[in-house]
Amino acid sequence: MTRALLRILGIDPGLNRTGWGVIEAEGQRLQAIASGVIRIPAGELAPRLAVILRELAEVIALHTPRLAVVERVFVNTNPQSTLLLGQARGAALCAAVQAGLDVHEYSALQVKQAVVGTGRAEKAQMQMMVTRLLALDAEPATDAADALACAICHAHASRLLTVLGGAPALRARRSASGRRAWRIRGARLANA
């Protein structure tokens, strides 16, 4: 059985800095292709969003990923910041969709759990684990590490779906300790 090679673009959107990272996944093997940070100049909103769209389009054209993974926006205490982040995320989504890529989304919690094993991982832990999982010579910048982590999260999720033979039927069940335990067709997957 041959394993399919999957090239994934991870995107960590931001209005000041947008991280990106491209990996290849083949079975359990993960390899970093390239990563970086798009630094968006200060100024009016529309031209800043145009920078994100244009720069990500160039990354996609250069590295030819099959799909993109974007971190979902979380609602924080400052609604204005959430709105601006959502607009940066929209520009990133448009770049991916305009290039014809399938787009997948994961929450920050899901990404941290997939890469570090806990949803409360700090930035330094994420950088260290990304460096380790991809056998990098040096730690990437935090925004690039977060983007690579998004790609790694999807690589792990797609590998699990391949093993299971398609989309799993997940359901939450309370364990004896009162914690939710996710089950796939009767088999224990992970604790939430």
Backbone as numpy.savetxt, mean C-alpha at the origin, in Angstrom:
# Nx Ny Nz CAx CAy CAz Cx Cy Cz
4.07 -26.19 -11.58 3.22 -25.01 -11.58 4.11 -23.77 -11.58
3.92 -22.88 -12.55 4.69 -21.65 -12.60 3.97 -20.56 -11.82
4.74 -19.74 -11.13 4.17 -18.64 -10.37 4.15 -17.40 -11.24
3.07 -16.65 -11.11 2.94 -15.42 -11.89 3.76 -14.31 -11.25
4.47 -13.57 -12.08 5.23 -12.42 -11.63 4.28 -11.22 -11.62
4.19 -10.55 -10.50 3.27 -9.44 -10.35 4.05 -8.18 -9.98
3.95 -7.15 -10.81 4.62 -5.87 -10.53 3.57 -4.92 -9.94
3.86 -4.43 -8.74 2.90 -3.65 -7.96 3.47 -2.27 -7.65
2.66 -1.24 -7.86 3.01 0.12 -7.47 2.26 0.46 -6.19
2.99 0.77 -5.14 2.39 1.25 -3.89 2.48 2.76 -3.85
1.42 3.40 -3.36 1.38 4.86 -3.29 0.94 5.29 -1.89
1.74 6.18 -1.29 1.39 6.81 -0.02 1.13 8.28 -0.31
-0.15 8.65 -0.56 -0.43 10.00 -1.01 -0.29 11.04 0.09
0.16 12.21 -0.30 0.25 13.35 0.60 0.36 14.61 -0.24
-0.05 15.72 0.33 -0.05 16.96 -0.43 1.30 17.66 -0.42
2.16 17.32 0.55 3.52 17.86 0.58 4.51 16.87 -0.02
4.33 15.59 0.34 5.18 14.52 -0.17 4.30 13.31 -0.47
4.46 12.76 -1.65 3.76 11.53 -2.03 4.82 10.46 -2.26
4.76 9.41 -1.45 5.70 8.31 -1.60 5.21 7.32 -2.63
6.15 6.69 -3.32 5.80 5.64 -4.28 6.87 4.55 -4.20
6.46 3.34 -4.51 7.39 2.22 -4.53 6.88 1.12 -5.43
7.76 0.56 -6.20 7.40 -0.52 -7.12 8.14 -1.78 -6.69
7.39 -2.86 -6.55 7.98 -4.16 -6.22 7.51 -5.20 -7.22
8.24 -6.31 -7.27 7.79 -7.49 -8.00 7.59 -8.60 -6.99
6.48 -9.30 -7.13 6.16 -10.42 -6.26 6.02 -11.67 -7.12
6.69 -12.72 -6.71 6.58 -14.01 -7.38 6.55 -15.07 -6.29
5.34 -15.57 -6.01 5.20 -16.47 -4.88 5.53 -15.71 -3.61
6.45 -16.27 -2.81 6.85 -15.60 -1.57 8.00 -14.63 -1.77
8.59 -14.62 -2.94 9.74 -13.75 -3.21 9.25 -12.34 -3.54
9.82 -11.36 -2.84 9.52 -9.95 -3.09 10.82 -9.26 -3.46
10.76 -8.40 -4.47 11.95 -7.66 -4.91 11.57 -6.21 -5.16
12.36 -5.31 -4.59 12.16 -3.89 -4.84 12.69 -3.54 -6.23
11.91 -2.78 -6.97 12.32 -2.32 -8.29 12.81 -0.88 -8.19
11.99 -0.02 -7.59 12.35 1.39 -7.44 11.41 2.02 -6.42
11.84 3.12 -5.83 10.98 3.87 -4.92 11.46 5.31 -4.86
10.61 6.16 -4.38 10.98 7.56 -4.26 9.89 8.38 -3.62
10.14 9.66 -3.55 9.20 10.61 -2.96 9.02 11.77 -3.92
7.78 12.07 -4.22 7.45 13.24 -5.03 7.28 14.40 -4.05
8.11 15.40 -4.19 8.02 16.58 -3.32 7.18 17.64 -4.04
6.07 18.00 -3.42 5.12 18.91 -4.05 5.39 20.33 -3.54
5.64 21.26 -4.45 5.92 22.63 -4.01 4.69 23.29 -3.39
4.94 24.26 -2.53 3.85 25.02 -1.92 3.17 25.85 -3.00
1.96 26.27 -2.73 1.24 27.10 -3.68 -0.24 26.75 -3.69
-0.89 27.12 -4.76 -2.32 26.85 -4.91 -2.56 25.34 -5.05
-3.73 24.91 -4.64 -4.05 23.49 -4.58 -4.02 22.81 -5.95
-4.67 23.38 -6.94 -4.80 22.72 -8.25 -3.44 22.40 -8.88
-2.48 23.33 -8.93 -1.18 22.98 -9.49 -0.44 21.92 -8.68
-0.66 21.90 -7.38 -0.02 20.88 -6.53 -0.57 19.49 -6.87
-1.88 19.41 -7.08 -2.49 18.13 -7.46 -2.00 17.69 -8.84
-1.79 18.67 -9.72 -1.29 18.37 -11.07 0.11 17.76 -11.00
0.93 18.22 -10.05 2.28 17.65 -9.88 2.18 16.18 -9.51
1.29 15.84 -8.58 1.11 14.44 -8.16 0.68 13.60 -9.37
-0.31 14.08 -10.09 -0.83 13.35 -11.26 0.27 13.14 -12.30
0.99 14.20 -12.64 2.02 14.13 -13.68 3.19 13.23 -13.26
3.67 13.41 -12.04 4.83 12.64 -11.57 4.50 11.15 -11.44
3.32 10.83 -10.93 2.94 9.42 -10.83 2.74 8.81 -12.22
2.23 9.59 -13.16 2.08 9.09 -14.53 3.45 8.74 -15.10
4.47 9.54 -14.80 5.83 9.25 -15.27 6.38 7.98 -14.62
6.13 7.82 -13.32 6.58 6.61 -12.60 5.93 5.38 -13.23
4.63 5.46 -13.51 3.90 4.33 -14.09 4.44 4.00 -15.49
4.67 5.02 -16.29 5.19 4.80 -17.65 6.59 4.19 -17.61
7.41 4.60 -16.67 8.78 4.11 -16.57 8.87 2.68 -16.03
8.06 2.35 -15.03 8.20 1.06 -14.34 7.12 0.04 -14.69
6.13 0.40 -15.45 5.07 -0.46 -15.97 4.49 -1.47 -14.97
3.94 -0.99 -13.86 3.28 -1.93 -12.93 1.97 -2.44 -13.53
1.51 -3.58 -13.02 0.21 -4.13 -13.45 -0.94 -3.56 -12.64
-0.65 -3.16 -11.40 -1.70 -2.64 -10.54 -1.12 -1.65 -9.55
-2.00 -0.88 -8.93 -1.58 0.11 -7.94 -2.31 -0.16 -6.62
-1.63 0.16 -5.55 -2.19 0.02 -4.21 -2.07 1.37 -3.52
-3.19 1.88 -3.02 -3.21 3.18 -2.39 -3.77 3.03 -0.97
-3.12 3.70 -0.04 -3.60 3.67 1.34 -4.89 4.47 1.44
-5.87 3.90 2.16 -7.14 4.59 2.37 -6.94 5.77 3.31
-7.76 6.79 3.13 -7.72 7.96 4.01 -8.42 7.62 5.31
-7.81 8.01 6.40 -8.47 7.89 7.68 -8.93 9.29 8.09
-9.99 9.35 8.85 -10.50 10.64 9.30 -9.80 10.99 10.59
-9.04 12.08 10.57 -8.35 12.49 11.80 -9.09 13.65 12.45
-8.50 14.21 13.48 -9.18 15.25 14.24 -9.30 16.57 13.49
-8.50 16.77 12.46 -8.55 18.01 11.70 -9.24 17.75 10.35
-10.50 18.17 10.21 -11.22 17.88 8.96 -10.57 18.51 7.73
-9.93 19.68 7.89 -9.28 20.34 6.76 -8.12 19.48 6.25
-7.33 18.91 7.15 -6.21 18.04 6.76 -6.72 16.79 6.05
-7.82 16.24 6.57 -8.41 15.04 5.95 -8.88 15.35 4.54
-9.50 16.51 4.36 -9.98 16.90 3.03 -8.81 17.06 2.05
-7.74 17.72 2.48 -6.57 17.93 1.62 -5.91 16.60 1.27
-5.79 15.72 2.26 -5.22 14.40 2.00 -6.08 13.62 1.01
-7.39 13.75 1.16 -8.30 13.08 0.23 -8.13 13.57 -1.21
-7.84 14.86 -1.36 -7.63 15.40 -2.70 -6.32 14.91 -3.30
-5.28 14.81 -2.48 -4.01 14.26 -2.95 -4.20 12.80 -3.35
-4.96 12.09 -2.55 -5.25 10.69 -2.84 -6.03 10.57 -4.15
-6.96 11.49 -4.38 -7.73 11.49 -5.62 -6.83 11.67 -6.84
-5.84 12.55 -6.73 -4.91 12.74 -7.84 -4.12 11.46 -8.10
-3.71 10.78 -7.03 -2.97 9.52 -7.17 -3.85 8.45 -7.82
-5.09 8.36 -7.38 -6.02 7.39 -7.97 -6.23 7.67 -9.45
-6.39 8.94 -9.79 -6.59 9.31 -11.20 -5.39 8.91 -12.06
-4.17 9.10 -11.53 -2.97 8.72 -12.29 -2.99 7.22 -12.58
-3.35 6.43 -11.58 -3.37 4.98 -11.75 -4.46 4.53 -12.71
-5.66 5.07 -12.53 -6.79 4.68 -13.38 -6.57 5.15 -14.81
-6.03 6.35 -14.97 -5.77 6.88 -16.30 -4.77 6.00 -17.06
-3.86 5.36 -16.33 -2.88 4.47 -16.95 -3.44 3.06 -17.17
-4.69 2.84 -16.78 -5.32 1.54 -16.98 -4.98 0.49 -15.94
-4.48 0.93 -14.77 -4.12 -0.02 -13.72 -5.33 -0.38 -12.87
-5.38 -1.63 -12.40 -6.34 -1.98 -11.37 -5.86 -1.31 -10.10
-6.79 -0.82 -9.29 -6.44 -0.13 -8.06 -7.02 -0.89 -6.87
-6.17 -1.12 -5.88 -6.57 -1.78 -4.64 -6.29 -0.83 -3.49
-7.09 -0.93 -2.43 -6.96 -0.03 -1.30 -6.90 -0.82 0.00
-6.05 -0.34 0.91 -5.93 -0.94 2.23 -5.84 0.19 3.25
-6.35 -0.06 4.43 -6.23 0.92 5.50 -4.80 0.89 6.06
-4.42 1.93 6.76 -3.10 1.98 7.38 -2.95 0.81 8.36
-4.01 0.47 9.07 -3.98 -0.65 10.00 -3.67 -1.97 9.29
-4.33 -2.20 8.14 -4.09 -3.43 7.39 -2.65 -3.49 6.87
-2.13 -2.36 6.40 -0.76 -2.33 5.88 0.22 -2.63 7.01
0.05 -1.99 8.15 0.95 -2.21 9.28 0.90 -3.66 9.76
-0.29 -4.22 9.83 -0.42 -5.62 10.25 0.26 -6.55 9.28
0.13 -6.29 7.98 0.73 -7.16 6.96 2.25 -7.09 6.97
2.80 -5.93 7.28 4.25 -5.74 7.18 4.95 -5.97 8.51
4.40 -5.45 9.60 5.06 -5.52 10.90 4.42 -6.57 11.81
3.13 -6.83 11.62 2.45 -7.80 12.47 1.58 -7.15 13.52
1.60 -5.82 13.59 0.74 -5.10 14.51 0.26 -3.81 13.85
-0.99 -3.46 14.12 -1.56 -2.26 13.55 -1.09 -0.98 14.21
-0.30 -1.11 15.28 0.19 0.07 15.99 1.67 0.32 15.74
2.17 -0.18 14.64 3.59 -0.03 14.32 3.95 1.44 14.10
5.13 1.80 14.54 5.66 3.16 14.35 6.33 3.25 12.99
6.58 4.47 12.54 7.24 4.70 11.24 8.59 3.98 11.17
9.37 4.05 12.23 10.70 3.42 12.24 10.59 1.91 12.09
9.58 1.31 12.72 9.37 -0.14 12.58 9.01 -0.49 11.14
8.16 0.34 10.53 7.77 0.10 9.14 8.99 0.17 8.23
9.83 1.19 8.40 11.03 1.32 7.58 11.94 0.11 7.74
12.13 -0.33 8.99 13.01 -1.46 9.25 12.48 -2.74 8.59
11.17 -3.01 8.73 10.60 -4.23 8.17 10.57 -4.20 6.64
10.28 -3.04 6.06 10.31 -2.92 4.60 11.72 -3.20 4.10
12.71 -2.62 4.78 14.11 -2.84 4.42 14.46 -4.32 4.48
14.00 -4.98 5.53 14.28 -6.41 5.72 13.55 -7.28 4.70
12.25 -7.04 4.54 11.46 -7.88 3.63 11.92 -7.77 2.18
12.42 -6.59 1.79 12.85 -6.39 0.42 14.37 -6.49 0.26
15.06 -6.84 1.34 16.53 -6.98 1.33 17.21 -5.75 0.73
16.81 -4.58 1.21 17.38 -3.32 0.73 18.71 -3.05 1.43
19.59 -2.34 0.76 20.88 -1.98 1.34 20.74 -0.87 2.39
19.74 -0.02 2.24 19.53 1.09 3.17 18.03 1.32 3.34
17.66 1.92 4.46 16.25 2.22 4.69 15.78 3.31 3.74
14.62 3.12 3.13 14.06 4.17 2.27 13.51 5.30 3.14
13.27 6.45 2.54 12.61 7.56 3.23 11.25 7.08 3.74
10.74 7.71 4.79 9.51 7.22 5.42 8.34 7.14 4.43
8.17 8.15 3.58 7.06 8.12 2.63 7.22 7.02 1.60
8.44 6.80 1.14 8.71 5.71 0.19 8.52 4.36 0.88
8.94 4.26 2.15 8.76 3.01 2.90 7.28 2.70 3.07
6.47 3.71 3.35 5.03 3.49 3.48 4.41 3.03 2.16
4.88 3.58 1.05 4.39 3.16 -0.26 4.80 1.72 -0.56
6.05 1.39 -0.28 6.51 0.00 -0.47 5.72 -0.95 0.43
5.39 -0.50 1.63 4.60 -1.32 2.55 3.22 -1.60 1.98
2.61 -0.61 1.32 1.30 -0.83 0.66 1.42 -1.94 -0.39
2.49 -1.88 -1.18 2.70 -2.90 -2.21 2.92 -4.28 -1.58
3.71 -4.33 -0.51 3.95 -5.59 0.19 2.65 -6.15 0.75
1.82 -5.29 1.32 0.52 -5.72 1.86 -0.31 -6.40 0.79
-0.36 -5.80 -0.40 -1.15 -6.42 -1.47 -0.51 -7.72 -1.96
0.81 -7.78 -2.00 1.48 -9.02 -2.41 1.10 -10.16 -1.46
1.09 -9.87 -0.16 0.71 -10.89 0.82 -0.76 -11.28 0.65
-1.63 -10.29 0.45 -3.06 -10.56 0.31 -3.35 -11.35 -0.96
-2.69 -11.00 -2.06 -2.95 -11.72 -3.31 -2.41 -13.14 -3.25
-1.30 -13.34 -2.54 -0.76 -14.69 -2.38 -1.73 -15.55 -1.56
-2.31 -14.97 -0.52 -3.29 -15.70 0.29 -4.50 -16.08 -0.54
-4.98 -15.14 -1.36 -6.14 -15.44 -2.20 -5.82 -16.53 -3.22
-4.60 -16.54 -3.74 -4.19 -17.58 -4.69 -4.19 -18.94 -4.02
-3.66 -19.00 -2.81 -3.62 -20.26 -2.06 -5.03 -20.77 -1.79
-5.93 -19.84 -1.49 -7.30 -20.22 -1.16 -8.15 -20.49 -2.40
-7.64 -20.15 -3.57 -8.38 -20.41 -4.80 -9.46 -19.39 -5.10
-9.25 -18.17 -4.72 -10.22 -17.10 -5.01 -10.51 -16.29 -3.78
-11.54 -15.50 -3.85 -11.89 -14.63 -2.73 -12.41 -15.47 -1.57
-11.83 -15.30 -0.41 -12.27 -16.10 0.74 -13.57 -15.57 1.32
-14.28 -16.45 1.94 -15.48 -16.04 2.67 -15.04 -15.80 4.11
-14.83 -14.55 4.46 -14.40 -14.20 5.80 -15.60 -13.95 6.68
-15.52 -14.38 7.91 -16.56 -14.01 8.87 -15.91 -13.89 10.24
-16.40 -12.95 11.00 -15.86 -12.72 12.34 -16.64 -13.57 13.33
-15.92 -14.11 14.29 -16.53 -14.91 15.33 -15.86 -14.57 16.64
-16.59 -14.54 17.72 -16.01 -14.26 19.02 -15.34 -15.51 19.56
-14.11 -15.35 20.03 -13.41 -16.48 20.64 -13.81 -16.55 22.11
-13.32 -17.54 22.81 -13.63 -17.72 24.22 -13.17 -16.51 25.04
-12.09 -15.86 24.60 -11.58 -14.69 25.34 -12.35 -13.42 25.01
-13.29 -13.48 24.09 -14.07 -12.32 23.72 -13.50 -11.55 22.55
-12.32 -11.94 22.07 -11.72 -11.26 20.92 -12.34 -11.80 19.64
-12.34 -10.95 18.62 -12.84 -11.41 17.33 -11.76 -12.26 16.68
-12.14 -13.35 16.12 -11.21 -14.21 15.37 -11.77 -14.37 13.97
-10.96 -14.06 12.97 -11.39 -14.21 11.59 -11.23 -15.66 11.18
-12.21 -16.16 10.49 -12.16 -17.55 10.05 -12.41 -17.60 8.55
-11.67 -18.48 7.88 -11.87 -18.72 6.46 -12.27 -20.17 6.32
-13.49 -20.37 5.90 -13.98 -21.74 5.70 -13.58 -22.66 6.85
-13.75 -22.15 8.06 -13.49 -22.97 9.25 -12.07 -22.94 9.75
-11.12 -22.40 9.01 -9.72 -22.36 9.45 -9.41 -20.99 10.05
-8.64 -20.98 11.12 -8.30 -19.72 11.77 -7.29 -18.96 10.93
-7.57 -17.67 10.65 -6.66 -16.85 9.85 -5.83 -15.95 10.74
-6.46 -15.09 11.50 -5.74 -14.15 12.36 -6.70 -13.55 13.35
-6.14 -13.02 14.41 -6.96 -12.33 15.40 -7.05 -10.86 15.05
-8.21 -10.28 15.28 -8.39 -8.85 15.02 -8.32 -8.08 16.31
